[in-house]
Amino acid sequence: MSDENELETTWQRLITGQLKCRELPKTLDLPDIRNDMERLWQFTARDSSRRELGACIVLDQNRLKLEHEVVGIPRSVQPMHRVGDYDDHLGFFHTHPLYPDGTEAVGFSHKDFAGALVDDEKLLVVRSSQRVFALVRTERTRLPVPVSKQEVDEFFAVFQNYYDKELPQDKAQIRANHHLCCWLGFAFYAGEFGHPLKRELNPTFREKLMSFLRRTLMPSLIKG
């Protein structure tokens, strides 16, 4: 995705909901919003209340911008506008403060996934310290409809399932993120701040099948 023309085409197809799984780039670079991501993260890092900050991701002449900044509460922040409110809105960027023990939050929370569905977000980006993660809507992503409390609880149950396996916290969170991406049809990207993000999951049928086998058949075989 380093070619500028390819980048412009991808953003345009993404904002209109036309991006297909086979068109997903292997890497996702976000240089246009890097300075603002750093500024918002530094606010979160210095904030003793550990509040999340966020801003709408806007497409302005084929370049991304962060606008409509908002200050949330500890572990939560809401966008000022839904994507459908304006034709140039792609999605939402927000920060995840470090945990009290100094470790990084990995990926997105169950409520982040719910919000992405409800608000029809095409691109959702989160930063926690030096790690950056992105969800990208594809043709396999559920259409924007209200998400019930029961569904939100089901999303959280995915996280709890991996926590119950007594995995390290970061591995449990990343597996839960991959699981929900397969389920809901989002592509998942991850990487270090200042560098292109690498695609870790493409929600194709093959990937969904392999994810199902990893969660069900493989553990059974390992147990004997």
Secondary structure as GFF3:
##gff-version 3
##sequence-region A 1 224
A	DSSP	alpha_helix	4	15	.	.	.	ID=ss1
A	DSSP	three_ten_helix	21	23	.	.	.	ID=ss2
A	DSSP	beta_strand	27	28	.	.	.	ID=ss3
A	DSSP	three_ten_helix	31	33	.	.	.	ID=ss4
A	DSSP	alpha_helix	34	46	.	.	.	ID=ss5
A	DSSP	beta_strand	51	60	.	.	.	ID=ss6
A	DSSP	beta_strand	63	74	.	.	.	ID=ss7
A	DSSP	three_ten_helix	83	85	.	.	.	ID=ss8
A	DSSP	beta_strand	89	95	.	.	.	ID=ss9
A	DSSP	alpha_helix	110	118	.	.	.	ID=ss10
A	DSSP	beta_strand	123	128	.	.	.	ID=ss11
A	DSSP	beta_strand	131	137	.	.	.	ID=ss12
A	DSSP	alpha_helix	149	164	.	.	.	ID=ss13
A	DSSP	alpha_helix	169	184	.	.	.	ID=ss14
A	DSSP	beta_strand	186	192	.	.	.	ID=ss15
A	DSSP	beta_strand	197	201	.	.	.	ID=ss16
A	DSSP	alpha_helix	205	215	.	.	.	ID=ss17
A	DSSP	alpha_helix	217	223	.	.	.	ID=ss18
###
